[in-house]
Amino acid sequence: MTTTLIKNGTIVTASDRYDADIYIDKGVITMIGKGMNIPADTVLDASGKLVMPGGIDVHTHLDMPFGGTTSADDFETGTIAAAHGGTTTLIDFAIQNFGEGLYPAFDGWMKRAEGKASIDYAFHVIVRELSDQAAHDMDKLTRNDGVTSFKLFMAYPGVFQVDDATIFKALRRTRETGSMICMHAENGGVIDTLVKEALMKGQTAPKYHALTRPTRAEAEATGRAIALSEMAGVPIYIVHLSCSDALEKVKQARDMGLPAYAETCPQYLFLSYDDYERPGFEGAGYVMSPPLREKWNQGALWKGLAQNDLQVVSTDHCPFCMKEESQKLLGKDDFSKIPNGAPGIETRLYMLWEGVRKGFIDQHRFVQLMSTSPAKMFGLFPKKGTIAVGSDGDIILWDPEKEHTISAATHHMRVDYNPYEGRVVTGAAAVVLSRGEVIVDHGVFKGAKGRGQYIKRQPGHPRL
């Protein structure tokens, strides 16, 4: 297949809405216009559909080792699930090992994805220690390999957490190359103390994961990370922001004109602390970091999305099965041993569209949050993230009235539960194209294992 023609659709981008046809040749959009009757290998009728750029999920953890186990989805199952949900590009995380530079991590994750991924992909690299070699590798990865972002942690002492000096040095390192630091912002020392105190009191149930990770611990770390980036003179991107307290720190910085950016995730918009109070061990399915917050935070996050204090909605997809001894059940007697993470790579667009239906955001903001801003933030635009001549033919034909019941029985993620089980949503990707190739057609996967390509990203600091 080399050419595709999409006819009779309504194109919706972050800024425009209009009726037009789209012609894709060799994976790239070459023409957009009305009434095109051009021969093509594939012709799609998009009548009644919204034609949007494919989703970009910039925060996933596929085939990731964590807490004595490995996330349930690898790059084959995870990217198939993503495609079903309308996501055509993802950025995953390669993890540095102690005592090594960053290239073994990058090379290792490339091997995890090659021959398995069915959609296009890129990588952030997690920096666990900033040796001279790692610092050199940061520069080289950006200049030579298109890795334009690096993640640091302010939580998980002894595993991921780095000190402020390391954070500051890493931030300054990004100034010359135009790369960016992504920050997991929680005060790890405070949390570690609270966790130990809870366990000494015999408080072992899943809900104590949330009760030992207060919103103030997230807010304090968020404010500190922004202050460090301000002193370094570079932007910063806060990952998976979960609460109003932390959002206020980002908003204050942006009101001062600082290049502070943040993402949130659907779980923080629709789920809450109440899910930890489910009977028995059910709450373990909602153990993630940061944890779910009290429900009132959801309104503040939606407002932040609408007013651009939050720029991106990602998933932090990191699934672990509930019924396998080697997964969530590792923490059946100790909440601190429950692997942190939940599935979401397939349901992101379903849930975000609920925000459109409820009037929290409009269709253009939907496209911006799930595709255009992620592309601009992480060096993929305009190759990805929009519908324009010269852009990749990553397109979803979105049926705004398609009703769908979310369930573990029907989802494509390799995990035995769904945090939104039984929820009825309206709006779904009817047809999904990656570089002009139909990879999902009304629920049927038509892509090929390994067809996904690694995408080198461009450095730079956008103002969003």
Secondary structure, DSSP 8 states (H G I E B T S, - for coil): --EEEEEEEEEE-SS-EEEEEEEEETTEEEEEESS-----SEEEE-TT-EEEE-EEEEEE--S-EETTEE-S--HHHHHHHHHHTTEEEEEEEEE--TTS-SHHHHHHHHHHHTTT-SSEEEEEEE-S---HHHHHHHHHHHHHH---EEEEESSSTTTTB--HHHHHHHHHHHHHHT-EEEEE---HHHHHHHHHHHHHTT--STHHHHHTS-HHHHHHHHHHHHHHHHHHTS-EEE-S--SHHHHHHHHHHHHTT--EEEEE-HHHHH--GGGGGSSTTGGGGG--SS----TTHHHHHHHHHHTTSS-EE---B----SS-TTTGGGGTT-GGGS---B--TTTHHHHHHHHHHTTSS-HHHHHIIIIIHHHHHTT-TTTSSS--TTSB--EEEEEEEEEEE--TTT--SSSS--TTTT-EEEEEEEEEEETTEEEEETTEE---TT---B----------
